[in-house]
Amino acid sequence: MIFLEAKPIVEKIKSELQARVSDVSPKPRLAIVIVGESAPSRKFVELKEAFAKSVGIETQRYELPADISTNNLRERMRDIVHEPRNSGVIVQLPLPSQIDAQAILNAITPDKDVDALSARVVGDIAVGKSRIIPPVAQAVRLLLEHYAIDVTNKKMTVIGMGRLVGKPVIAWAMHAGAIITALNSTEQMTRDTLGDADIVVAGIGVPRVVTGDMLKQGVVVLDIGTSEDGGVLVGDIDQESVSKKASYMTPSKGGIGPLTVALVFKNLLTLFRQSAD
């Protein structure tokens, strides 16, 4: 079994961004909107802030209460998006259940939509007009390409249909020629639904829900889910049992997460340069 390590790709992107940002003034700035106190969300925000600092990009965190309404959050988003110093804006997902998440994402104008999740940018991607794609989908593509894993005509099962992981990955994989099965609940996960998959992408956010007995020998497994279990952040796959079946799998640390973070800032710089042209 080979771990799908993203570090070489991350370091290459980091070097490219450092070189591109070094001669830019003022520096691009990413606005990060975080709602509530979710531990996984805060961890990802901290990772983004650390990466930004390492490449010379500024960040501005906007922290809002968990009980905020959709209307109030949209009003706040309007100010954040139209702040001239903010070159790009992301909303850390998931949002609290009372909020219409798509309405909030749609408040980000395409020229600042770093995560590429607003309805306008999703539409542009569908017709080939967007210069960026969602960072998670990019990360999956780059990681598989780095290890020469072709998805064409391969059976790929994606667990979780969220805006941040499942939907963008499915859209990319379909364009790449994969044969897609999408599962949207843990109840749908059985040996029958997972057992013939060549590639499994887990992004449902349930601790260690994917186990080796569900999978065939030689499967490729990418763990993109993050959740809290006993105060510890864990992924969707049970590393020990899955490692006995997988030919390739992402490690518990150093897989998709750091690469996704790097690609957030690659998208930011693309949009920043585009607005300057």
C-alpha positions in Angstrom: 0.0 0.0 0.0 1.3 3.4 -1.0 0.3 6.6 0.8 -0.9 9.5 -1.4 1.4 12.2 0.0 0.6 15.7 -1.1 3.7 17.4 0.3 5.7 17.5 -3.0 2.8 19.2 -4.8 2.2 21.6 -1.9 5.8 22.6 -1.8 5.8 23.3 -5.5 2.7 25.4 -5.3 4.1 27.3 -2.3 7.3 28.1 -4.2 5.4 29.3 -7.2 3.1 31.5 -5.1 6.1 33.0 -3.1 7.7 34.0 -6.4 4.6 35.5 -7.8 3.6 37.4 -4.7 7.1 38.8 -3.9 6.9 41.6 -6.5 3.2 42.5 -5.9 2.2 45.6 -3.9 -0.2 45.8 -2.2 -0.3 42.1 -1.3 -3.5 40.2 -2.1 -5.7 39.6 1.0 -8.1 36.8 1.7 -11.2 37.4 3.8 -12.2 34.3 5.8 -15.7 34.3 7.2 -16.2 31.8 10.0 -19.6 31.3 11.8 -19.8 29.6 15.1 -17.3 27.6 17.1 -16.8 24.4 15.0 -13.4 22.9 15.9 -12.8 21.4 12.4 -13.7 24.7 10.8 -11.3 26.6 13.1 -8.5 24.2 12.4 -8.9 24.7 8.7 -8.9 28.5 9.1 -5.7 28.3 11.1 -4.1 26.2 8.4 -5.1 28.7 5.8 -3.8 31.6 7.8 -0.4 29.8 8.3 -0.1 29.0 4.7 -0.9 32.6 3.6 1.8 33.9 6.0 4.3 31.5 4.5 3.8 32.9 0.9 3.4 36.5 1.8 -0.4 36.8 1.4 -2.5 38.6 4.0 -5.7 37.3 5.6 -8.5 38.9 7.5 -10.7 36.8 9.7 -14.4 37.7 10.2 -15.9 35.8 13.1 -19.7 35.8 13.5 -22.0 34.2 16.0 -23.5 30.7 15.4 -27.1 32.1 15.8 -26.8 34.7 13.1 -29.7 34.7 10.6 -29.3 34.3 6.8 -30.4 37.9 6.2 -28.0 39.3 8.7 -25.2 37.2 7.4 -25.9 38.3 3.8 -25.8 42.0 4.9 -22.4 41.4 6.6 -21.2 39.5 3.5 -22.1 42.5 1.4 -19.7 44.7 3.4 -17.0 42.1 3.4 -17.2 41.4 -0.4 -17.1 45.1 -1.3 -14.2 45.9 1.0 -11.5 47.0 -1.5 -8.7 45.4 0.5 -10.3 42.0 0.3 -9.0 40.4 -3.0 -10.9 37.2 -2.3 -13.6 35.9 0.1 -14.3 32.4 1.4 -16.9 31.2 3.8 -15.8 28.3 6.0 -18.2 25.5 5.6 -20.4 24.0 6.9 -22.6 26.8 8.2 -25.1 26.4 11.0 -28.3 24.7 10.0 -30.6 27.7 10.1 -28.6 29.5 7.4 -29.3 29.1 3.7 -25.7 28.3 2.7 -26.1 28.8 -1.0 -27.6 32.2 -0.5 -24.5 33.2 1.4 -22.1 31.8 -1.1 -24.0 33.6 -3.9 -23.3 36.9 -2.1 -19.6 36.5 -3.2 -19.0 38.1 -6.6 -17.3 35.9 -9.2 -14.1 38.1 -9.1 -13.6 37.2 -5.4 -15.1 33.7 -5.2 -11.9 31.8 -4.4 -13.8 28.6 -3.5 -15.7 28.7 -6.8 -19.0 27.8 -5.1 -21.4 30.6 -6.0 -24.1 29.7 -8.5 -22.6 32.1 -11.1 -19.2 30.5 -10.9 -20.6 27.0 -10.8 -22.4 27.8 -14.0 -19.3 29.3 -15.6 -17.4 26.1 -14.8 -20.1 24.0 -16.4 -19.7 25.8 -19.7 -15.9 26.2 -19.5 -15.8 29.9 -18.8 -14.2 29.9 -15.4 -10.4 30.3 -14.9 -10.6 28.4 -11.6 -12.3 25.3 -10.1 -13.1 24.5 -6.5 -9.9 23.7 -4.6 -11.0 20.3 -3.3 -11.7 19.1 -6.9 -8.3 20.5 -8.0 -6.6 18.7 -5.1 -8.2 15.3 -6.0 -7.1 15.8 -9.7 -3.6 16.8 -8.9 -3.0 14.1 -6.3 -4.2 11.4 -8.6 -2.2 12.7 -11.5 0.9 12.9 -9.4 0.6 9.2 -8.7 -0.4 8.4 -12.3 -3.8 7.2 -11.3 -6.2 7.6 -14.3 -9.9 7.9 -13.5 -11.1 7.4 -17.1 -13.7 4.6 -17.2 -12.9 3.8 -13.5 -15.7 3.2 -11.0 -15.6 6.0 -8.5 -17.8 6.2 -5.5 -18.1 9.5 -3.8 -19.5 9.5 -0.2 -21.2 12.8 0.7 -22.9 15.3 -1.6 -21.8 18.5 0.2 -21.0 21.7 -1.6 -17.4 21.8 -0.5 -16.4 18.2 -1.4 -18.9 15.8 -3.0 -20.5 18.0 -5.6 -17.3 19.6 -7.0 -15.5 16.3 -7.0 -18.4 14.6 -8.8 -18.5 17.4 -11.4 -14.8 17.1 -12.1 -14.8 13.3 -12.2 -17.7 13.2 -14.7 -15.8 15.5 -17.0 -12.7 13.3 -16.6 -14.6 10.2 -17.7 -15.1 8.4 -14.4 -18.1 6.2 -13.8 -19.7 7.8 -10.8 -21.8 6.4 -7.9 -22.8 9.0 -5.3 -23.8 8.1 -1.8 -25.4 10.7 0.5 -25.8 8.9 3.8 -24.0 6.3 5.9 -27.1 4.0 5.5 -26.2 3.7 1.8 -22.7 2.5 2.5 -22.6 -1.3 2.2 -20.4 -3.9 0.6 -22.9 -3.9 -2.3 -22.5 -0.1 -2.9 -18.8 0.2 -2.2 -17.4 -3.2 -3.0 -16.9 -2.7 -6.8 -15.4 0.8 -6.6 -12.0 1.3 -8.1 -11.7 4.7 -6.3 -13.5 5.9 -3.2 -13.7 9.5 -2.2 -15.0 10.0 1.3 -16.3 13.4 2.3 -19.3 12.8 4.6 -17.8 13.9 7.9 -18.5 10.8 10.0 -15.6 9.4 12.0 -14.0 6.3 10.6 -17.2 5.3 8.8 -15.4 3.6 5.8 -14.0 0.3 6.9 -11.9 -2.3 5.0 -14.6 -4.9 4.9 -16.7 -2.6 2.6 -13.9 -2.4 0.0 -12.3 -4.6 -2.7 -8.6 -5.4 -2.8 -6.6 -2.8 -4.6 -9.0 0.1 -4.2 -7.7 3.7 -4.2 -9.1 5.6 -1.2 -9.1 9.4 -0.7 -10.3 10.7 2.7 -11.5 14.3 2.6 -13.9 14.1 5.5 -13.1 15.8 8.9 -15.0 15.5 12.1 -14.4 15.6 15.8 -14.3 12.3 17.8 -13.6 12.6 21.5 -11.9 16.0 21.0 -9.7 14.7 18.3 -10.0 15.6 14.6 -10.4 12.4 12.5 -11.2 11.4 8.9 -13.9 9.3 7.4 -11.9 6.2 6.9 -10.7 3.6 9.4 -7.0 3.8 8.5 -6.0 0.4 10.0 -8.6 -1.8 8.2 -8.7 0.2 5.0 -4.9 0.0 4.6 -5.2 -3.8 4.3 -7.3 -3.4 1.2 -6.1 -0.3 -0.5 -3.4 0.0 -3.1 -3.2 3.7 -2.5 -4.8 5.8 0.2 -4.4 9.3 1.8 -2.6 9.4 5.1 -4.3 10.6 8.3 -2.2 13.8 8.0 -0.6 15.4 4.9 -3.2 14.2 2.3 -5.9 16.2 0.7 -6.2 18.9 3.4 -2.9 20.8 2.9 -3.1 20.6 -0.8 -6.6 22.1 -0.7 -5.3 24.9 1.4 -2.5 25.6 -1.1 -5.0 25.7 -4.0 -7.2 28.2 -2.2 -4.3 30.7 -2.5 -3.5 29.6 -6.0 -7.1 30.5 -6.9 -6.8 33.8 -5.0 -3.8 34.9 -6.9 -5.4 33.9 -10.2 -8.4 36.1 -9.5 -6.2 38.9 -8.1 -4.1 39.0 -11.3 -7.2 38.8 -13.4 -8.8 41.8 -11.7 -5.5 43.7 -12.2 -5.4 43.1 -16.0 
